[in-house]
Amino acid sequence: MQTQLSNPIGVFDSGVGGLTVVRALMERLPFENIIYFGDTARVPYGVKSIETIALYAREITQFLLQQQVKLLIVACNTMAAVAYQVIQDLSPVPVLDVISAGARTAAAVTRVKYVGVIGTPATINSNAYARAIHRYDSEIRIFSQACPLFVPLVEEGWLDHMVTRLTAQEYLKPVLCHEIDTLVLGCTHYPLLKPLLQEVAGEGIQLVDSAEAMAEQTAAVLSEKNLWNPERVLPDYRFYVTDVPLRFQSIGERFLGRTLSNVRVIKW
């Protein structure tokens, strides 16, 4: 039983974005071991068919289960939107996903029941956040906006650049005109833009960071299922990618806010 409790939490994403979830987990759960899988060879997922995404999700799930993870976190909004059931059907361990975590928090914090959601075109077109939020409160009105330029701007490191600020102002304009009080950051890249997005949105709007929401939900599940790691030692962090580890490392260190070591390349 001791070994099982010290088993790692598995986190996976189509690329580097899910490292914001890992960062939130490291801060919230400082003694938990973590394995991260980024499918950098096949990113982006958003332009691929549902069947293809489901196939990739199945492969990654099987790999992480072989690493003896005690919990699976789907940190990719696209995968969570279209392949969650595939992953859950395969997994004997609990499966959590960023969309459910963000939706639960949004439903809890909104007062006027007007919620904005920003994400990649694939996530927004899937309507997954609207469905998830309505599971918690069917009366909430949702105003969605795809923001395709945010991911490349974040990966370029332009977190407080004038170009990014102008882009954010344009993207948020149609959402903010509805007098929302809550804005869901529905992509794992977006937490890095949080200070800028808060400025553009204004102080009266609560930003829901799906990475932070995911860390809180993970803590709740570890408590509920008695899965906390009892060992109080420095945790083990392992990172697997399918291509270009150097690029992953340079962008990843920005996402994690710390040195990223122990990156391994997996060839299918």
C-alpha positions as CSV (number, residue, x, y, z in Angstrom):
1,M,0.0,0.0,0.0
2,Q,2.9,2.3,0.8
3,T,4.3,1.9,-2.7
4,Q,0.9,2.6,-4.2
5,L,0.5,5.9,-2.3
6,S,3.9,7.1,-3.4
7,N,3.2,6.3,-7.0
8,P,3.2,9.4,-9.3
9,I,0.4,11.5,-10.6
10,G,0.3,11.3,-14.4
11,V,-0.3,14.5,-16.4
12,F,-0.6,14.6,-20.1
13,D,-1.0,17.2,-22.9
14,S,-0.6,17.5,-26.6
15,G,2.5,19.7,-26.0
16,V,4.0,22.1,-23.5
17,G,0.9,23.9,-22.2
18,G,0.0,21.3,-19.6
19,L,3.1,22.4,-17.7
20,T,1.1,25.2,-16.2
21,V,-1.0,22.4,-14.5
22,V,2.2,20.7,-13.3
23,R,3.4,24.0,-11.8
24,A,0.1,24.4,-10.0
25,L,0.3,20.8,-8.8
26,M,3.9,21.3,-7.5
27,E,2.8,24.4,-5.5
28,R,-0.4,22.8,-4.1
29,L,0.9,19.2,-3.6
30,P,4.6,19.6,-2.8
31,F,5.3,16.0,-1.9
32,E,3.5,14.3,-4.8
33,N,5.6,12.6,-7.5
34,I,4.6,13.7,-11.0
35,I,5.1,12.2,-14.5
36,Y,4.4,14.6,-17.4
37,F,3.8,13.5,-21.0
38,G,3.8,16.1,-23.8
39,D,3.1,14.8,-27.3
40,T,5.4,17.3,-29.0
41,A,5.8,15.4,-32.2
42,R,2.1,15.4,-33.0
43,V,1.0,18.8,-31.7
44,P,-1.3,20.6,-32.4
45,Y,-4.3,18.3,-31.8
46,G,-6.9,21.0,-32.5
47,V,-6.8,20.5,-36.3
48,K,-7.0,16.7,-36.1
49,S,-10.1,14.4,-36.4
50,I,-11.8,13.1,-33.3
51,E,-10.8,9.6,-34.2
52,T,-7.1,10.5,-34.4
53,I,-7.2,12.4,-31.1
54,A,-8.9,9.4,-29.5
55,L,-6.1,7.1,-30.8
56,Y,-3.4,9.4,-29.4
57,A,-5.2,9.7,-26.1
58,R,-5.4,5.9,-25.9
59,E,-1.7,5.4,-26.6
60,I,-0.6,8.0,-24.0
61,T,-3.0,6.7,-21.4
62,Q,-1.6,3.2,-21.8
63,F,2.0,4.5,-21.5
64,L,1.2,6.4,-18.3
65,L,-0.6,3.4,-16.8
66,Q,2.5,1.3,-17.4
67,Q,4.4,3.9,-15.3
68,Q,2.1,2.9,-12.4
69,V,0.4,6.3,-11.9
70,K,-2.2,6.5,-9.2
71,L,-4.2,9.3,-10.8
72,L,-4.5,10.6,-14.4
73,I,-4.9,14.3,-15.3
74,V,-5.9,15.3,-18.8
75,A,-4.3,18.7,-19.1
76,C,-5.1,19.1,-22.8
77,N,-8.4,20.9,-23.3
78,T,-8.8,19.4,-26.8
79,M,-8.3,15.8,-25.5
80,A,-10.6,16.5,-22.6
81,A,-13.3,17.8,-24.9
82,V,-13.3,14.9,-27.4
83,A,-11.6,11.9,-25.8
84,Y,-12.3,12.0,-22.1
85,Q,-14.6,8.9,-22.2
86,V,-12.0,6.9,-24.1
87,I,-9.4,7.7,-21.4
88,Q,-11.8,6.9,-18.5
89,D,-12.8,3.6,-20.1
90,L,-9.2,2.5,-20.2
91,S,-8.1,3.7,-16.8
92,P,-8.4,1.7,-13.5
93,V,-7.3,4.9,-11.7
94,P,-9.3,8.2,-11.3
95,V,-9.2,10.5,-14.3
96,L,-9.5,14.3,-13.9
97,D,-9.6,16.9,-16.6
98,V,-9.1,20.6,-16.9
99,I,-12.5,21.3,-18.4
100,S,-14.4,19.9,-15.5
101,A,-12.2,21.6,-13.0
102,G,-12.5,25.0,-14.7
103,A,-16.3,24.6,-15.1
104,R,-16.9,23.7,-11.5
105,T,-14.9,26.7,-10.3
106,A,-16.7,29.1,-12.8
107,A,-20.1,27.9,-11.6
108,A,-19.1,28.4,-8.0
109,V,-17.7,31.9,-8.3
110,T,-20.1,33.7,-10.7
111,R,-22.7,35.9,-9.1
112,V,-24.5,37.3,-12.1
113,K,-24.5,34.0,-13.9
114,Y,-22.8,35.5,-17.0
115,V,-19.6,33.7,-17.7
116,G,-17.0,34.2,-20.5
117,V,-14.9,31.4,-21.9
118,I,-11.8,31.8,-24.0
119,G,-9.9,29.0,-25.6
120,T,-8.5,27.5,-28.8
121,P,-10.8,27.2,-31.8
122,A,-11.0,23.4,-31.2
123,T,-12.0,23.7,-27.6
124,I,-14.5,26.5,-28.2
125,N,-16.1,24.8,-31.2
126,S,-16.5,21.6,-29.2
127,N,-18.8,23.5,-26.7
128,A,-17.3,21.4,-24.0
129,Y,-17.0,24.2,-21.4
130,A,-20.6,25.3,-21.9
131,R,-21.8,21.7,-21.4
132,A,-19.6,21.2,-18.4
133,I,-20.7,24.5,-16.7
134,H,-24.3,23.7,-17.4
135,R,-23.9,20.4,-15.5
136,Y,-23.2,22.5,-12.4
137,D,-25.8,25.3,-13.1
138,S,-28.1,25.2,-16.2
139,E,-29.0,28.9,-15.7
140,I,-25.6,30.3,-16.4
141,R,-25.3,32.1,-19.7
142,I,-22.0,31.5,-21.5
143,F,-20.2,33.7,-24.0
144,S,-17.3,32.0,-25.8
145,Q,-14.5,33.4,-27.8
146,A,-11.8,31.5,-29.7
147,C,-8.3,33.1,-29.3
148,P,-6.0,31.3,-31.8
149,L,-3.1,33.8,-31.6
150,F,-2.6,33.4,-27.8
151,V,-0.8,30.1,-27.9
152,P,2.0,31.2,-30.4
153,L,2.3,34.5,-28.5
154,V,2.8,32.7,-25.2
155,E,5.3,30.2,-26.7
156,E,7.2,33.2,-28.2
157,G,7.5,34.6,-24.6
158,W,5.5,37.8,-25.5
159,L,3.6,37.7,-22.2
160,D,3.4,41.5,-21.8
161,H,4.1,42.6,-25.3
162,M,2.0,45.4,-27.0
163,V,1.0,43.0,-29.7
164,T,-0.3,40.6,-27.1
165,R,-2.2,43.4,-25.3
166,L,-3.8,44.6,-28.5
167,T,-4.7,41.0,-29.5
168,A,-6.3,40.5,-26.0
169,Q,-8.3,43.7,-26.3
170,E,-9.7,42.6,-29.7
171,Y,-10.5,39.0,-28.5
172,L,-12.2,40.1,-25.3
173,K,-14.3,42.9,-26.7
174,P,-17.2,40.7,-27.8
175,V,-17.2,38.8,-24.5
176,L,-16.9,41.9,-22.2
177,C,-19.8,43.6,-23.8
178,H,-22.1,41.1,-22.1
179,E,-21.2,42.3,-18.6
180,I,-19.8,39.0,-17.4
181,D,-18.3,38.7,-13.9
182,T,-16.2,35.5,-14.6
183,L,-13.8,34.6,-17.4
184,V,-12.6,31.1,-17.8
185,L,-9.1,30.7,-19.2
186,G,-9.9,27.6,-21.2
187,C,-6.4,26.7,-22.4
188,T,-3.4,25.7,-20.4
189,H,-1.2,28.3,-22.1
190,Y,-3.4,31.2,-20.9
191,P,-2.4,31.3,-17.2
192,L,0.9,32.8,-18.3
193,L,-1.2,35.8,-19.7
194,K,-3.1,36.1,-16.5
195,P,-1.8,39.6,-15.4
196,L,-2.3,41.0,-18.8
197,L,-5.8,39.5,-19.2
198,Q,-6.8,40.8,-15.8
199,E,-5.8,44.3,-16.8
200,V,-7.7,44.1,-20.1
201,A,-10.8,42.5,-18.4
202,G,-10.8,44.8,-15.4
203,E,-10.7,44.3,-11.7
204,G,-14.4,43.4,-11.4
205,I,-14.0,40.2,-13.4
206,Q,-12.8,37.0,-11.7
207,L,-10.4,35.0,-13.9
208,V,-10.7,31.2,-13.5
209,D,-7.3,29.7,-14.0
210,S,-7.9,26.1,-15.1
211,A,-4.5,25.0,-13.9
212,E,-5.2,26.3,-10.3
213,A,-8.7,24.8,-10.5
214,M,-7.2,21.4,-11.5
215,A,-4.7,21.5,-8.6
216,E,-7.5,22.1,-6.1
217,Q,-9.6,19.3,-7.6
218,T,-6.7,17.0,-7.5
219,A,-6.1,17.8,-3.8
220,A,-9.8,17.1,-3.1
221,V,-9.7,13.7,-4.9
222,L,-6.5,12.7,-3.1
223,S,-8.2,13.4,0.2
224,E,-11.5,11.7,-0.8
225,K,-9.7,8.5,-1.9
226,N,-6.9,8.6,0.7
227,L,-4.3,8.7,-2.0
228,W,-1.9,11.3,-0.4
229,N,1.8,10.4,-0.6
230,P,2.8,9.8,3.1
231,E,6.5,10.3,2.3
232,R,7.9,13.7,3.2
233,V,10.8,13.7,0.9
234,L,11.8,15.7,-2.3
235,P,9.4,14.5,-5.0
236,D,10.5,12.9,-8.3
237,Y,9.5,14.8,-11.4
238,R,9.8,13.1,-14.8
239,F,9.0,14.6,-18.2
240,Y,8.4,12.6,-21.4
241,V,8.1,14.1,-24.9
242,T,7.9,12.7,-28.4
243,D,10.1,15.2,-30.2
244,V,12.5,18.2,-29.9
245,P,13.3,18.1,-26.2
246,L,15.5,21.3,-26.3
247,R,12.6,23.5,-27.5
248,F,10.3,21.8,-24.9
249,Q,12.9,22.5,-22.2
250,S,13.3,26.2,-23.1
251,I,9.6,27.0,-23.3
252,G,8.9,24.6,-20.4
253,E,11.1,26.4,-18.0
254,R,9.1,29.6,-18.6
255,F,5.9,27.7,-17.9
256,L,7.2,26.0,-14.8
257,G,9.1,28.9,-13.4
258,R,12.0,26.6,-12.6
259,T,14.8,24.5,-14.2
260,L,13.4,21.6,-16.2
261,S,15.6,18.5,-16.0
262,N,14.9,14.8,-16.5
263,V,13.3,15.2,-20.0
264,R,13.2,12.0,-22.0
265,V,12.2,11.3,-25.6
266,I,9.8,8.5,-26.3
267,K,9.6,7.1,-29.8
268,W,6.4,5.2,-30.5
